[in-house]
Amino acid sequence: MAVTHQATVRFLRRPGSYPHVSTVKVIETHMSWVFLAGPYALKLKKPLHNTFLDFRSIDARGHACEQELRLNRRLAPDVYLGVEMISQQADGSLQFGPGVAVVDYVIRMQRLPEDVMLGTQLVRGLIRGTAGEAILERVAGCIAKFHQSLPVLKSSPLAWRTSIYKTIDANQAAIESYQRFLTVSDLHLLCQQQRSFLHFHAEWIDTRIQRGCMVEGHGDLRAEHVFTQPSVGAIDCLEFSAALRQLDCADEIGFLALDCERLAGEATARILLQHYQRFMKDYPPPALLHFYQSLRAAVRARLALLRLQEQSYRPRMEWIQRADQWLRLAIKHARYMQLALPCYAS
């Protein structure tokens, strides 16, 4: 008899499914279930199907687990331990390892305490003073070393800029559909400024590509994915789309800095960027960095609003507030982008 996804979730929820575990904490995300059991975290992918992925089959989910393991070991080799099979036994019960029939696959990870995550430390006000700057310097150094280790991508400048235009269009269309929920009303101007920048300063982006600044990076480098102890690294690489991982190094670190700004203010973001640029010896035009950050913030606003279409695992109002917060950051950095352009220089 076929085992449902719900039955697999129930198996992973039960403390008795693990040796020497009394409680299991369960976290649901958009794409996965995460089960915190003793010293481990086990990640089960949902059988989703959308524009970017098709996880409806067991084999597809197993392949995605292997991909996630490979990609995340680049930044967190000691955290990602392996991929494990869940199978059905002859009596119909489930177990880890081989059995009568394969039911699903999970990624086994070392469980990270909440207080070692950069996002938690920023929210709690722990990244401050000399010690806080030292942590940000270590994070910047880790990401710089990661970026320097990656093969350079030889993207087509025209194709890359076309994809950015499409992102701006997608952001505008999606956010306009939910504007009645938002307090921010400058969406049209925001997108107009982004398109104008892309049109008049295309050579900056093209030069970055020609200089070898494009890599297949992490793709979702948020503060909640960065850990700072005992070493520094990052988890939850965006594994399901190589295209979404392909970006300018400055774009990726700019996004992490933007998230730090959202959680702890501009000064924190500035420190992270300064250390990263020093390690990389890479100083893109400030207006270009603000463009990347404005665009990224608009993407995050769009993604937050799209959660309203789903049976959300967070309260509806939280997604609206999150979208509003990101949209304000998008507008703020578009303004900084305008101020940093050469025509504004005194």
Contacts in CASP RR format, 6 or more apart in sequence:
PFRMAT RR
TARGET T0000
AUTHOR 0000-0000-0000
METHOD contacts of the structure
MODEL  1
MAVTHQATVRFLRRPGSYPHVSTVKVIETHMSWVFLAGPYALKLKKPLHN
TFLDFRSIDARGHACEQELRLNRRLAPDVYLGVEMISQQADGSLQFGPGV
AVVDYVIRMQRLPEDVMLGTQLVRGLIRGTAGEAILERVAGCIAKFHQSL
PVLKSSPLAWRTSIYKTIDANQAAIESYQRFLTVSDLHLLCQQQRSFLHF
HAEWIDTRIQRGCMVEGHGDLRAEHVFTQPSVGAIDCLEFSAALRQLDCA
DEIGFLALDCERLAGEATARILLQHYQRFMKDYPPPALLHFYQSLRAAVR
ARLALLRLQEQSYRPRMEWIQRADQWLRLAIKHARYMQLALPCYAS
1 92 0 8 1.000
3 88 0 8 1.000
3 92 0 8 1.000
3 94 0 8 1.000
3 101 0 8 1.000
3 103 0 8 1.000
5 46 0 8 1.000
5 47 0 8 1.000
5 104 0 8 1.000
7 94 0 8 1.000
8 44 0 8 1.000
8 86 0 8 1.000
8 94 0 8 1.000
8 103 0 8 1.000
8 104 0 8 1.000
9 33 0 8 1.000
9 44 0 8 1.000
11 17 0 8 1.000
11 86 0 8 1.000
11 94 0 8 1.000
12 24 0 8 1.000
12 33 0 8 1.000
12 35 0 8 1.000
12 42 0 8 1.000
12 44 0 8 1.000
12 86 0 8 1.000
12 106 0 8 1.000
13 24 0 8 1.000
13 26 0 8 1.000
13 35 0 8 1.000
14 24 0 8 1.000
15 21 0 8 1.000
15 22 0 8 1.000
15 23 0 8 1.000
15 24 0 8 1.000
15 37 0 8 1.000
17 24 0 8 1.000
17 37 0 8 1.000
17 94 0 8 1.000
17 96 0 8 1.000
18 24 0 8 1.000
18 37 0 8 1.000
18 38 0 8 1.000
18 40 0 8 1.000
20 38 0 8 1.000
21 37 0 8 1.000
21 38 0 8 1.000
24 35 0 8 1.000
24 36 0 8 1.000
24 37 0 8 1.000
25 35 0 8 1.000
25 36 0 8 1.000
26 33 0 8 1.000
26 34 0 8 1.000
26 35 0 8 1.000
26 36 0 8 1.000
27 33 0 8 1.000
27 34 0 8 1.000
27 35 0 8 1.000
27 36 0 8 1.000
28 34 0 8 1.000
28 313 0 8 1.000
29 313 0 8 1.000
30 307 0 8 1.000
30 310 0 8 1.000
30 313 0 8 1.000
31 45 0 8 1.000
31 46 0 8 1.000
31 48 0 8 1.000
31 55 0 8 1.000
31 240 0 8 1.000
32 43 0 8 1.000
32 44 0 8 1.000
32 45 0 8 1.000
32 46 0 8 1.000
33 43 0 8 1.000
33 44 0 8 1.000
33 46 0 8 1.000
34 41 0 8 1.000
34 42 0 8 1.000
34 43 0 8 1.000
34 44 0 8 1.000
35 41 0 8 1.000
35 42 0 8 1.000
35 43 0 8 1.000
35 44 0 8 1.000
36 111 0 8 1.000
38 111 0 8 1.000
39 110 0 8 1.000
39 111 0 8 1.000
40 81 0 8 1.000
40 108 0 8 1.000
40 109 0 8 1.000
40 110 0 8 1.000
40 111 0 8 1.000
41 108 0 8 1.000
41 109 0 8 1.000
41 110 0 8 1.000
41 111 0 8 1.000
41 112 0 8 1.000
42 84 0 8 1.000
42 106 0 8 1.000
42 107 0 8 1.000
42 108 0 8 1.000
42 109 0 8 1.000
43 65 0 8 1.000
43 68 0 8 1.000
43 106 0 8 1.000
43 107 0 8 1.000
43 109 0 8 1.000
44 104 0 8 1.000
44 106 0 8 1.000
45 55 0 8 1.000
45 61 0 8 1.000
45 62 0 8 1.000
45 64 0 8 1.000
45 65 0 8 1.000
45 105 0 8 1.000
46 55 0 8 1.000
47 55 0 8 1.000
47 56 0 8 1.000
47 61 0 8 1.000
48 54 0 8 1.000
48 55 0 8 1.000
48 56 0 8 1.000
49 55 0 8 1.000
49 56 0 8 1.000
52 240 0 8 1.000
52 241 0 8 1.000
52 244 0 8 1.000
53 64 0 8 1.000
53 240 0 8 1.000
53 241 0 8 1.000
54 60 0 8 1.000
55 61 0 8 1.000
55 64 0 8 1.000
58 102 0 8 1.000
58 103 0 8 1.000
58 104 0 8 1.000
58 105 0 8 1.000
61 104 0 8 1.000
61 105 0 8 1.000
62 83 0 8 1.000
62 104 0 8 1.000
62 105 0 8 1.000
64 239 0 8 1.000
64 240 0 8 1.000
65 83 0 8 1.000
65 105 0 8 1.000
65 106 0 8 1.000
65 107 0 8 1.000
66 83 0 8 1.000
67 239 0 8 1.000
67 240 0 8 1.000
68 80 0 8 1.000
68 107 0 8 1.000
68 237 0 8 1.000
68 239 0 8 1.000
69 80 0 8 1.000
69 82 0 8 1.000
69 83 0 8 1.000
69 107 0 8 1.000
71 237 0 8 1.000
71 239 0 8 1.000
71 245 0 8 1.000
72 79 0 8 1.000
72 80 0 8 1.000
72 235 0 8 1.000
72 236 0 8 1.000
72 237 0 8 1.000
72 239 0 8 1.000
73 80 0 8 1.000
74 146 0 8 1.000
74 149 0 8 1.000
74 237 0 8 1.000
75 142 0 8 1.000
75 146 0 8 1.000
75 218 0 8 1.000
75 233 0 8 1.000
75 234 0 8 1.000
75 235 0 8 1.000
75 237 0 8 1.000
76 227 0 8 1.000
76 233 0 8 1.000
76 234 0 8 1.000
76 235 0 8 1.000
78 110 0 8 1.000
78 231 0 8 1.000
79 109 0 8 1.000
79 110 0 8 1.000
79 112 0 8 1.000
79 227 0 8 1.000
79 235 0 8 1.000
80 107 0 8 1.000
80 109 0 8 1.000
80 235 0 8 1.000
81 108 0 8 1.000
81 109 0 8 1.000
81 110 0 8 1.000
82 107 0 8 1.000
82 108 0 8 1.000
83 105 0 8 1.000
83 106 0 8 1.000
83 107 0 8 1.000
83 108 0 8 1.000
84 96 0 8 1.000
84 97 0 8 1.000
84 105 0 8 1.000
84 106 0 8 1.000
84 107 0 8 1.000
84 108 0 8 1.000
85 96 0 8 1.000
85 97 0 8 1.000
85 98 0 8 1.000
85 102 0 8 1.000
85 104 0 8 1.000
85 105 0 8 1.000
86 94 0 8 1.000
86 95 0 8 1.000
86 96 0 8 1.000
86 97 0 8 1.000
86 102 0 8 1.000
86 103 0 8 1.000
86 104 0 8 1.000
86 105 0 8 1.000
86 106 0 8 1.000
87 94 0 8 1.000
87 95 0 8 1.000
87 96 0 8 1.000
87 97 0 8 1.000
87 98 0 8 1.000
87 99 0 8 1.000
87 100 0 8 1.000
87 101 0 8 1.000
87 102 0 8 1.000
87 103 0 8 1.000
88 94 0 8 1.000
88 99 0 8 1.000
88 100 0 8 1.000
88 101 0 8 1.000
88 103 0 8 1.000
89 95 0 8 1.000
89 99 0 8 1.000
89 100 0 8 1.000
90 100 0 8 1.000
92 100 0 8 1.000
94 103 0 8 1.000
109 235 0 8 1.000
112 227 0 8 1.000
112 235 0 8 1.000
114 120 0 8 1.000
115 121 0 8 1.000
115 124 0 8 1.000
116 227 0 8 1.000
116 228 0 8 1.000
116 229 0 8 1.000
117 223 0 8 1.000
117 224 0 8 1.000
117 225 0 8 1.000
117 226 0 8 1.000
117 227 0 8 1.000
117 228 0 8 1.000
118 127 0 8 1.000
118 135 0 8 1.000
118 139 0 8 1.000
118 223 0 8 1.000
118 224 0 8 1.000
118 226 0 8 1.000
118 227 0 8 1.000
118 228 0 8 1.000
118 260 0 8 1.000
119 222 0 8 1.000
119 223 0 8 1.000
119 224 0 8 1.000
119 226 0 8 1.000
119 259 0 8 1.000
119 263 0 8 1.000
120 224 0 8 1.000
121 127 0 8 1.000
121 135 0 8 1.000
121 228 0 8 1.000
122 223 0 8 1.000
122 260 0 8 1.000
122 263 0 8 1.000
122 264 0 8 1.000
122 268 0 8 1.000
123 263 0 8 1.000
123 264 0 8 1.000
125 264 0 8 1.000
126 132 0 8 1.000
127 135 0 8 1.000
127 136 0 8 1.000
127 264 0 8 1.000
127 268 0 8 1.000
133 271 0 8 1.000
135 228 0 8 1.000
136 260 0 8 1.000
136 268 0 8 1.000
136 271 0 8 1.000
136 272 0 8 1.000
136 275 0 8 1.000
137 271 0 8 1.000
137 275 0 8 1.000
138 228 0 8 1.000
138 232 0 8 1.000
139 226 0 8 1.000
139 228 0 8 1.000
139 232 0 8 1.000
139 233 0 8 1.000
139 256 0 8 1.000
139 272 0 8 1.000
140 253 0 8 1.000
140 272 0 8 1.000
140 273 0 8 1.000
140 275 0 8 1.000
140 276 0 8 1.000
140 278 0 8 1.000
140 279 0 8 1.000
141 232 0 8 1.000
141 275 0 8 1.000
141 276 0 8 1.000
141 279 0 8 1.000
142 232 0 8 1.000
142 233 0 8 1.000
142 234 0 8 1.000
143 221 0 8 1.000
143 234 0 8 1.000
143 252 0 8 1.000
143 253 0 8 1.000
143 256 0 8 1.000
143 276 0 8 1.000
144 253 0 8 1.000
144 276 0 8 1.000
144 279 0 8 1.000
144 280 0 8 1.000
145 279 0 8 1.000
146 217 0 8 1.000
146 218 0 8 1.000
147 215 0 8 1.000
147 217 0 8 1.000
147 249 0 8 1.000
147 252 0 8 1.000
147 253 0 8 1.000
147 280 0 8 1.000
148 280 0 8 1.000
150 215 0 8 1.000
150 216 0 8 1.000
150 217 0 8 1.000
151 215 0 8 1.000
151 216 0 8 1.000
152 212 0 8 1.000
152 213 0 8 1.000
152 214 0 8 1.000
152 215 0 8 1.000
153 212 0 8 1.000
153 214 0 8 1.000
153 215 0 8 1.000
153 216 0 8 1.000
153 246 0 8 1.000
154 209 0 8 1.000
154 212 0 8 1.000
154 214 0 8 1.000
155 209 0 8 1.000
155 214 0 8 1.000
155 246 0 8 1.000
157 202 0 8 1.000
157 205 0 8 1.000
157 206 0 8 1.000
157 209 0 8 1.000
157 210 0 8 1.000
160 205 0 8 1.000
160 209 0 8 1.000
160 214 0 8 1.000
161 198 0 8 1.000
161 202 0 8 1.000
161 205 0 8 1.000
161 206 0 8 1.000
164 198 0 8 1.000
164 205 0 8 1.000
164 295 0 8 1.000
165 195 0 8 1.000
165 198 0 8 1.000
167 295 0 8 1.000
167 299 0 8 1.000
168 191 0 8 1.000
168 194 0 8 1.000
168 195 0 8 1.000
168 198 0 8 1.000
168 295 0 8 1.000
168 298 0 8 1.000
170 302 0 8 1.000
171 191 0 8 1.000
171 295 0 8 1.000
171 298 0 8 1.000
171 299 0 8 1.000
171 301 0 8 1.000
171 302 0 8 1.000
172 187 0 8 1.000
172 188 0 8 1.000
172 191 0 8 1.000
174 302 0 8 1.000
174 305 0 8 1.000
174 306 0 8 1.000
175 182 0 8 1.000
175 187 0 8 1.000
175 298 0 8 1.000
175 301 0 8 1.000
175 302 0 8 1.000
175 305 0 8 1.000
175 323 0 8 1.000
175 327 0 8 1.000
176 187 0 8 1.000
177 305 0 8 1.000
178 305 0 8 1.000
178 308 0 8 1.000
178 320 0 8 1.000
178 323 0 8 1.000
179 185 0 8 1.000
179 187 0 8 1.000
181 305 0 8 1.000
181 308 0 8 1.000
181 320 0 8 1.000
181 323 0 8 1.000
182 320 0 8 1.000
182 323 0 8 1.000
182 324 0 8 1.000
182 327 0 8 1.000
183 324 0 8 1.000
184 324 0 8 1.000
184 327 0 8 1.000
184 328 0 8 1.000
184 331 0 8 1.000
186 331 0 8 1.000
187 327 0 8 1.000
190 294 0 8 1.000
190 298 0 8 1.000
190 327 0 8 1.000
190 330 0 8 1.000
190 331 0 8 1.000
190 334 0 8 1.000
191 298 0 8 1.000
193 294 0 8 1.000
193 334 0 8 1.000
193 337 0 8 1.000
193 338 0 8 1.000
194 291 0 8 1.000
194 294 0 8 1.000
194 295 0 8 1.000
194 298 0 8 1.000
194 334 0 8 1.000
197 287 0 8 1.000
197 291 0 8 1.000
197 337 0 8 1.000
197 341 0 8 1.000
198 205 0 8 1.000
198 291 0 8 1.000
201 285 0 8 1.000
201 287 0 8 1.000
201 288 0 8 1.000
201 291 0 8 1.000
201 341 0 8 1.000
204 284 0 8 1.000
204 285 0 8 1.000
204 287 0 8 1.000
204 288 0 8 1.000
205 248 0 8 1.000
205 288 0 8 1.000
208 214 0 8 1.000
208 248 0 8 1.000
208 250 0 8 1.000
208 284 0 8 1.000
208 288 0 8 1.000
209 248 0 8 1.000
213 248 0 8 1.000
213 249 0 8 1.000
213 250 0 8 1.000
213 282 0 8 1.000
213 284 0 8 1.000
214 246 0 8 1.000
214 247 0 8 1.000
214 248 0 8 1.000
214 249 0 8 1.000
215 246 0 8 1.000
215 247 0 8 1.000
215 249 0 8 1.000
216 242 0 8 1.000
216 245 0 8 1.000
216 246 0 8 1.000
217 237 0 8 1.000
217 245 0 8 1.000
217 246 0 8 1.000
217 247 0 8 1.000
217 252 0 8 1.000
218 225 0 8 1.000
218 234 0 8 1.000
218 237 0 8 1.000
218 238 0 8 1.000
218 245 0 8 1.000
218 252 0 8 1.000
219 237 0 8 1.000
219 238 0 8 1.000
219 244 0 8 1.000
219 245 0 8 1.000
219 247 0 8 1.000
219 252 0 8 1.000
220 236 0 8 1.000
220 237 0 8 1.000
220 238 0 8 1.000
221 234 0 8 1.000
221 252 0 8 1.000
221 253 0 8 1.000
221 255 0 8 1.000
221 256 0 8 1.000
221 259 0 8 1.000
222 255 0 8 1.000
222 256 0 8 1.000
222 259 0 8 1.000
223 256 0 8 1.000
223 259 0 8 1.000
223 260 0 8 1.000
223 263 0 8 1.000
224 259 0 8 1.000
225 234 0 8 1.000
225 235 0 8 1.000
225 236 0 8 1.000
226 232 0 8 1.000
226 233 0 8 1.000
226 234 0 8 1.000
226 256 0 8 1.000
227 233 0 8 1.000
227 234 0 8 1.000
227 235 0 8 1.000
237 245 0 8 1.000
238 244 0 8 1.000
238 245 0 8 1.000
248 284 0 8 1.000
248 292 0 8 1.000
249 280 0 8 1.000
249 282 0 8 1.000
250 282 0 8 1.000
250 284 0 8 1.000
250 288 0 8 1.000
250 289 0 8 1.000
250 292 0 8 1.000
251 292 0 8 1.000
251 296 0 8 1.000
253 272 0 8 1.000
253 273 0 8 1.000
253 276 0 8 1.000
254 273 0 8 1.000
254 289 0 8 1.000
254 292 0 8 1.000
254 293 0 8 1.000
254 296 0 8 1.000
255 292 0 8 1.000
255 293 0 8 1.000
255 296 0 8 1.000
256 272 0 8 1.000
257 269 0 8 1.000
257 270 0 8 1.000
257 272 0 8 1.000
257 273 0 8 1.000
257 293 0 8 1.000
258 269 0 8 1.000
258 293 0 8 1.000
258 296 0 8 1.000
258 297 0 8 1.000
258 329 0 8 1.000
258 333 0 8 1.000
260 268 0 8 1.000
260 269 0 8 1.000
260 272 0 8 1.000
261 268 0 8 1.000
261 269 0 8 1.000
261 329 0 8 1.000
262 325 0 8 1.000
262 326 0 8 1.000
262 329 0 8 1.000
273 289 0 8 1.000
277 283 0 8 1.000
285 340 0 8 1.000
286 336 0 8 1.000
286 340 0 8 1.000
287 337 0 8 1.000
287 338 0 8 1.000
287 340 0 8 1.000
287 341 0 8 1.000
290 333 0 8 1.000
290 334 0 8 1.000
290 336 0 8 1.000
290 337 0 8 1.000
290 340 0 8 1.000
291 333 0 8 1.000
291 334 0 8 1.000
291 337 0 8 1.000
293 329 0 8 1.000
293 333 0 8 1.000
294 329 0 8 1.000
294 330 0 8 1.000
294 331 0 8 1.000
294 332 0 8 1.000
294 333 0 8 1.000
294 334 0 8 1.000
294 337 0 8 1.000
295 330 0 8 1.000
297 326 0 8 1.000
297 327 0 8 1.000
297 329 0 8 1.000
297 330 0 8 1.000
297 333 0 8 1.000
298 326 0 8 1.000
298 327 0 8 1.000
298 330 0 8 1.000
300 322 0 8 1.000
300 323 0 8 1.000
300 326 0 8 1.000
301 323 0 8 1.000
301 324 0 8 1.000
301 326 0 8 1.000
301 327 0 8 1.000
301 330 0 8 1.000
302 323 0 8 1.000
304 319 0 8 1.000
304 320 0 8 1.000
304 322 0 8 1.000
304 323 0 8 1.000
304 326 0 8 1.000
305 319 0 8 1.000
305 320 0 8 1.000
305 323 0 8 1.000
307 314 0 8 1.000
307 319 0 8 1.000
308 316 0 8 1.000
308 319 0 8 1.000
308 320 0 8 1.000
312 319 0 8 1.000
338 344 0 8 1.000
END
